[in-house]
Amino acid sequence: MGTARQEILNKLKEAVHPQPEKPDFDAPVYHSIDKPLEQAFKENLELVNGSVYLCESELEIFEKLKVLLAEYSEEEIACKEPEIQMQLKKANIPFSQTKILPELLEVGITTCEFLVAHTGSAMVSSALNGGRQLFVYPPVHIIIARKNQLVNYLDAAYSNIQHKYGNNLPSQITLITGPSRTADIEKTLVMGAHGPRELQVYIY
């Protein structure tokens, strides 16, 4: 036993330990984005089971939503943001306007702070009119955003939100990357485990 142990120790002593490669601190941290930000965002979010719709106008978005939401009743759709509420009314899309979220809620419609193309993430915060509930409670989360809310990398999103709010940062800033999921149970992927099972982002 002692001989075998000694042989192993000798081999370890004789092993060649190459010098570790020195990090290149001047190299870019992120890989480059070589396509329009909205296209990069779409591809990256769809890799994690999100859905992205690139639209020419706000009108086109609500025409699509009218078709999508036709199967839901008024009590199953919630939106707390006045700008979106106005467009929903123009499109004759019924939705709940109660302060308390309805028990039958299936769809929550919100805006966002920024969209991060590199990761396909939506940055949201508690400062938005929808508050915190609509980001996690409804099974289907719909985000409506403008192209000028797209940024390339995460550091740009954080810089922009700091510039937007200054010293009055929201109490909660969250990144949403695809539907909620877990594989904790028997390594089986389950969608909607801790939040929405569907994430749809409409960009115009």
Secondary structure in CASP SS format (residue, H / E / C, confidence):
PFRMAT SS
TARGET T0000
AUTHOR 0000-0000-0000
METHOD secondary structure of the structure
MODEL  1
M C 1.00
G H 1.00
T H 1.00
A H 1.00
R H 1.00
Q H 1.00
E H 1.00
I H 1.00
L H 1.00
N H 1.00
K H 1.00
L H 1.00
K H 1.00
E H 1.00
A C 1.00
V C 1.00
H C 1.00
P C 1.00
Q C 1.00
P C 1.00
E C 1.00
K C 1.00
P C 1.00
D C 1.00
F C 1.00
D C 1.00
A C 1.00
P C 1.00
V C 1.00
Y C 1.00
H C 1.00
S C 1.00
I C 1.00
D C 1.00
K C 1.00
P C 1.00
L H 1.00
E H 1.00
Q H 1.00
A H 1.00
F H 1.00
K H 1.00
E H 1.00
N H 1.00
L H 1.00
E H 1.00
L C 1.00
V C 1.00
N C 1.00
G C 1.00
S E 1.00
V E 1.00
Y E 1.00
L E 1.00
C C 1.00
E C 1.00
S C 1.00
E H 1.00
L H 1.00
E H 1.00
I H 1.00
F H 1.00
E H 1.00
K H 1.00
L H 1.00
K H 1.00
V H 1.00
L H 1.00
L H 1.00
A H 1.00
E H 1.00
Y C 1.00
S C 1.00
E H 1.00
E H 1.00
E H 1.00
I E 1.00
A E 1.00
C E 1.00
K C 1.00
E C 1.00
P H 1.00
E H 1.00
I H 1.00
Q H 1.00
M H 1.00
Q H 1.00
L H 1.00
K H 1.00
K H 1.00
A C 1.00
N C 1.00
I C 1.00
P C 1.00
F C 1.00
S E 1.00
Q C 1.00
T C 1.00
K C 1.00
I C 1.00
L C 1.00
P C 1.00
E C 1.00
L C 1.00
L C 1.00
E C 1.00
V E 1.00
G E 1.00
I E 1.00
T E 1.00
T C 1.00
C C 1.00
E C 1.00
F E 1.00
L E 1.00
V E 1.00
A C 1.00
H C 1.00
T C 1.00
G C 1.00
S E 1.00
A E 1.00
M E 1.00
V E 1.00
S E 1.00
S C 1.00
A C 1.00
L C 1.00
N C 1.00
G C 1.00
G C 1.00
R C 1.00
Q H 1.00
L H 1.00
F H 1.00
V H 1.00
Y C 1.00
P C 1.00
P C 1.00
V E 1.00
H E 1.00
I E 1.00
I E 1.00
I E 1.00
A E 1.00
R C 1.00
K H 1.00
N H 1.00
Q H 1.00
L E 1.00
V E 1.00
N C 1.00
Y C 1.00
L H 1.00
D H 1.00
A H 1.00
A H 1.00
Y H 1.00
S H 1.00
N H 1.00
I H 1.00
Q H 1.00
H H 1.00
K H 1.00
Y H 1.00
G C 1.00
N C 1.00
N C 1.00
L C 1.00
P C 1.00
S C 1.00
Q C 1.00
I E 1.00
T E 1.00
L E 1.00
I E 1.00
T C 1.00
G C 1.00
P C 1.00
S C 1.00
R E 1.00
T E 1.00
A C 1.00
D C 1.00
I C 1.00
E C 1.00
K C 1.00
T C 1.00
L C 1.00
V E 1.00
M E 1.00
G C 1.00
A C 1.00
H C 1.00
G C 1.00
P C 1.00
R C 1.00
E E 1.00
L E 1.00
Q E 1.00
V E 1.00
Y E 1.00
I E 1.00
Y C 1.00
END
